[in-house]
Amino acid sequence: MGMFGKFGAVFGSMPPSVLGGMQVFLYSTIAVAGIRVLGLIAWTRRNRFILTASLGIGFIDIVQPKWFNQILDYSGSNVHLQGFEQGLNLIVETPFIVAAVIGVFLNLVLPRDRSEMDGVVRDVSGKPVLEQTQMRED
């Protein structure tokens, strides 16, 4: 348990530019892994709609950082409701959480295409175009 303080001291003594560089590398790695996964799915209209809707909702935070304050803003004296509203703010103003929740919800609710049922992606005329790919370990 005495090691946690030493690790904290190491990160606390790093200049902000070094931590920023580490964060850029970390987030770039996560983005590349996500793009790789997106490259392996079959792009049906349903999947494109789910991705577009979830990313669009997720980007709201970039365009309007305090958008949730316009929906729910409690300014009364009840500290419990203030804490609840602050907790909701923390969750809702985190874009990747909102995008993930919207994506999972739409994936569960929207009906699947006929081509997704048999595992074959078909073009407009109904001819098979591409078999669904399985993820491989490199």
C-alpha positions as CSV (number, residue, x, y, z in Angstrom):
1,M,0.0,0.0,0.0
2,G,2.9,2.3,0.5
3,M,3.7,2.2,-3.2
4,F,0.6,4.1,-4.3
5,G,1.9,7.4,-2.9
6,K,5.2,6.9,-4.8
7,F,3.4,6.3,-8.1
8,G,1.3,9.4,-7.4
9,A,4.4,11.4,-6.7
10,V,5.9,10.3,-10.1
11,F,2.8,11.4,-12.0
12,G,2.5,14.6,-9.9
13,S,6.1,15.6,-10.7
14,M,5.7,15.2,-14.5
15,P,5.4,18.4,-16.5
16,P,2.0,18.9,-18.1
17,S,3.4,18.6,-21.6
18,V,4.6,15.0,-20.8
19,L,1.2,14.1,-19.4
20,G,-0.5,15.7,-22.5
21,G,1.7,13.6,-24.8
22,M,0.8,10.5,-22.9
23,Q,-2.9,11.3,-23.2
24,V,-2.6,12.0,-26.9
25,F,-1.0,8.6,-27.5
26,L,-3.5,6.8,-25.2
27,Y,-6.6,8.4,-26.9
28,S,-5.1,7.8,-30.4
29,T,-4.6,4.1,-29.6
30,I,-8.2,3.8,-28.4
31,A,-9.4,5.6,-31.6
32,V,-7.4,3.3,-33.9
33,A,-8.8,0.2,-32.1
34,G,-12.3,1.6,-32.5
35,I,-11.8,2.3,-36.2
36,R,-10.4,-1.3,-36.7
37,V,-13.6,-2.7,-35.1
38,L,-15.7,-0.5,-37.3
39,G,-13.8,-1.8,-40.4
40,L,-14.9,-5.4,-39.5
41,I,-18.6,-4.9,-39.3
42,A,-21.1,-5.3,-42.2
43,W,-22.3,-1.8,-43.1
44,T,-26.0,-2.2,-43.4
45,R,-28.4,0.8,-43.3
46,R,-29.3,-0.1,-39.7
47,N,-25.6,-0.2,-38.6
48,R,-24.9,3.1,-40.3
49,F,-27.9,4.7,-38.7
50,I,-27.0,3.5,-35.2
51,L,-23.4,4.8,-35.6
52,T,-24.5,8.1,-37.0
53,A,-27.1,8.7,-34.3
54,S,-24.8,7.7,-31.4
55,L,-21.9,9.8,-32.7
56,G,-24.2,12.7,-33.4
57,I,-25.6,12.7,-29.9
58,G,-22.0,12.2,-28.5
59,F,-20.8,15.3,-30.4
60,I,-23.3,17.5,-28.7
61,D,-20.9,18.0,-25.9
62,I,-18.3,19.4,-28.3
63,V,-20.7,21.9,-29.8
64,Q,-22.5,22.9,-26.6
65,P,-20.6,21.9,-23.5
66,K,-23.3,22.9,-21.0
67,W,-26.3,21.7,-23.0
68,F,-27.8,19.7,-20.1
69,N,-28.1,22.8,-17.9
70,Q,-30.8,24.0,-20.3
71,I,-32.8,20.8,-19.8
72,L,-32.5,20.3,-16.0
73,D,-31.4,23.1,-13.8
74,Y,-32.2,22.9,-10.1
75,S,-31.4,25.9,-7.9
76,G,-33.4,25.1,-4.8
77,S,-32.2,24.6,-1.2
78,N,-32.5,20.7,-1.2
79,V,-28.9,19.5,-1.1
80,H,-29.9,16.0,-2.1
81,L,-31.5,17.1,-5.3
82,Q,-28.5,19.3,-6.0
83,G,-26.3,16.3,-5.6
84,F,-28.5,14.2,-7.8
85,E,-28.5,16.9,-10.5
86,Q,-24.7,17.2,-10.3
87,G,-24.4,13.4,-10.7
88,L,-26.7,13.5,-13.7
89,N,-24.7,16.4,-15.1
90,L,-21.4,14.4,-14.7
91,I,-22.8,11.4,-16.6
92,V,-24.7,13.3,-19.3
93,E,-21.9,15.7,-20.1
94,T,-19.5,12.9,-20.7
95,P,-19.8,12.4,-24.4
96,F,-18.6,8.8,-24.8
97,I,-21.1,7.6,-22.1
98,V,-24.0,9.2,-23.9
99,A,-22.9,7.9,-27.3
100,A,-22.5,4.4,-25.9
101,V,-25.9,4.4,-24.2
102,I,-27.6,5.6,-27.3
103,G,-25.8,3.1,-29.5
104,V,-26.7,0.1,-27.2
105,F,-30.3,1.3,-26.9
106,L,-30.7,1.7,-30.7
107,N,-29.0,-1.7,-31.3
108,L,-31.5,-3.4,-29.0
109,V,-34.6,-1.5,-30.2
110,L,-34.2,-1.2,-34.0
111,P,-35.3,-4.3,-36.0
112,R,-32.6,-6.1,-37.9
113,D,-32.4,-6.2,-41.7
114,R,-33.2,-9.4,-43.5
115,S,-29.6,-9.6,-44.6
116,E,-28.4,-9.6,-41.0
117,M,-30.6,-12.5,-40.1
118,D,-28.8,-15.0,-42.4
119,G,-25.3,-13.5,-42.0
120,V,-24.9,-12.3,-45.6
121,V,-24.8,-8.7,-46.7
122,R,-26.9,-8.2,-49.8
123,D,-26.9,-5.4,-52.3
124,V,-30.0,-3.5,-53.6
125,S,-31.0,-6.4,-55.9
126,G,-30.7,-9.0,-53.2
127,K,-27.5,-10.6,-54.4
128,P,-24.9,-11.6,-51.7
129,V,-22.0,-9.1,-51.6
130,L,-20.0,-10.0,-48.5
131,E,-19.9,-12.7,-45.9
132,Q,-19.7,-11.3,-42.4
133,T,-16.1,-11.4,-41.2
134,Q,-14.9,-12.8,-37.9
135,M,-12.3,-10.8,-35.9
136,R,-8.9,-12.3,-36.2
137,E,-6.0,-12.1,-33.7
138,D,-3.0,-10.5,-35.4
